[in-house]
Amino acid sequence: MDKTFCVFGDSVVQAAYVKVSWVDLIKGYLEEKYKDDFINLFNLGIGGNTTDDVVARLKNESLARIPTSFIFGIGVNDSGFFKEPLKPIVEKERFVNNLEKIIRISKKLTKDIIFIGLVLGDDSLLQPFPESSQGKSYTAERVKEYDGLLKKTAEVNGCKYIYLFDKLNFRDFQDGLHPNDNGHNKMFEEIKKYF
């Protein structure tokens, strides 16, 4: 039987900055675990994406692939801010509404929906994030808040949620925002337990 996994998310899902990401490692793990099945895994991560972006593209990109499972790694960018710390890029209420929309759309294709918990390194390096031309900033406190909202929304809607926040330490990030090779390995070790 074919198994098709669609992994939606941001730059930590896309992971163009490392040779082997947690998504790559999960693909190899699933191919080994389900040897008798054909595994399709689509990495649909796009750097900078928020839940707004995933809501906008989820239906069309999913219908093109018909997944048997969804994995979402999204939310850190939602929690960020430009110059005004009290104004997140995606306000909390809209973040939760977006998550609920993502779940509703996904459930039309499969009930196997997993949300990857959020991770962040040293937030003193991220105020602002040096690679942002617009002064995008992040705080660990706000990322934890959004992670809590993610966990609650996933569980209330019967989806899996994988807690990761304290599984990585500051040395597991290359720039405070993006996990390095070691960070991706640690993420994989936690995520694989759910398959």
N, C-alpha and C positions, 0 to 999 in steps of 0.2 A: 504494500500500500504506500502511496506517495504521502509524504509529510512536507508541508510548505509553511515555513516560518517567515513572517514579515517583521523586521525589526525597525521600528520608527524611532527617531530621536534627533539629538543635536550632535555637536562635534565629538563628544565622548563615544557616541555610537559610530559615527562616520570614521573617526580615528585615523584620519589620513596622516597623522603625525607620528604614528608608531608602525613598526613592521608587522607585528601580530597583536591584534586587539582582542578584547574579551569576546567580541562577536565572532572573530575568526576561530578562537579557541572553542567556543560553544558549537560552531559548525562542525569542527573536527570531532568533538565529543559526541554529538548527535549522530554523525555518520558511523562512528564506531559502535554506539549503543544500539542503533536501529539498522544493523547490517543488512537485513532482509528488505528494508524499505528504501525508496529513493528519496533522499533529503534535498529539498530546495530551501535555501536560506537567503533571503534578500536583505542586504544591509541598506536601509532607506534613511540613514542618518544624514542630516545636512547641518553643517556648522552654523551656529547662530539661531537655529530654530527654537521657537517657543511652542506652547500648546496651541496658540492661534494658528501657527503655520501647519501644525500636524492636523488640526481640524480641517483646514482648507484643502489639504491634499489627500487625506486618509481614504475617502470613499473611492476616488478614481484610481489611486495607486493600488488599493486592495482588490478592487474588481478586476484589475488587469492580472492579478496573481492568484486570487482565491485561496487565501491562507487557511491552514488548519489550526494555526497558532499565531497569536500576536505577542510581541514583546515591545514594550515602550520604555525608552530611557529619555525622559523629558522632564523639564521643570527648573533646572538651575538658571537658565536664561530668563525664564519668567520672573524669577526672584530678584534679578539684577536691577540696576537703576542707572539713569543718566543724570549726573549732577545733583539731583534732588533725592536724598536717601529715603525720604518718607513716601516716595512715589515709585513703586515697583513697575517694571516694564509691563507685566500683566498683573493687575490687582488680584488679591486673594479670591474674591468672589468670582471673578471671571475665570481664574485658574481652575477653581472647582467646577464651574459650569462647563468649561472646555473639557476637563477630564470626563465629566458625565456624558458629554456629546461623543467623545472618543470611544467610550464604553458602549454607548447605544449603537453607534455605527459598526463597531467591531462585532457585537453580539449578533448582528444579522448574518454574519459569516461563520462564527465559531464562538464557543463559550470558553475556550482556552486562551485566557488573556492574562499576561504577566506584566506588572510594573516594576521596573528596576528602581530601587531607592537612590536618592541623590547623594553625590559625593562632592567634597570641596577640600582643598588643601589650605595653605596659609593665606588667610584673607587679607593680611597686611600687604601682600603683593598685588592685590586686586582692587585697590582703591586709588586711582582706577587701574584696570587691567592694561598693562603697557601696550599690548597689540591693538587695543581699541582706538580708533581715530576719533571716536565720539565721547570718550571718557566713561565707557561702561564700567560699572563697579559692582562688586558682590560682597556680601557679609555672611559669615558662617551662621550667625544667628538667624538671618532671614532664610537661608537655604534650609536650615533645620525646621523652621516653621512650615515651609512649603513641603518638605519631606513628610511632616506630620499630616498635612492636608492630603497629600498623595496617598499615604498609608490608609487613612480613614476612608477616603473616597473609594479606593480599590476594594477594601474589605467590605464596606457597606453594599457594594455592587457585586459581590461574589467573585472578585478577581484576586489573583495572587499578587502579593507584594513582597519584595525581597529587600530587607534592610541591609544597607551597606555603609552608612555614614561613618561609624567608628571602626570599620574593618580596615580602613586605609589610614596611614599617618602622613605627616607632611613630606617625608622623604619619598612617598609614592606618587608625587606629582612633579611634573617637569616645570611648571610655572605657577603653581597655586590653583589653577583651574583645570588643567588637563592631566589625568593620570599618566604616568610614564609606563614603561614595559612592566615593571614590578607591580604597579597599581592595577594594570589590566589583568595581570595574572591573579592577583588577589580577588578582583571582582569576579573573574571566571570561577575560581574555587568556591565562592559563595553561590553564584548563580547556578552552577551545574547541579547543586543539591536539589533543585526544584524540578529536574527533568528525570 
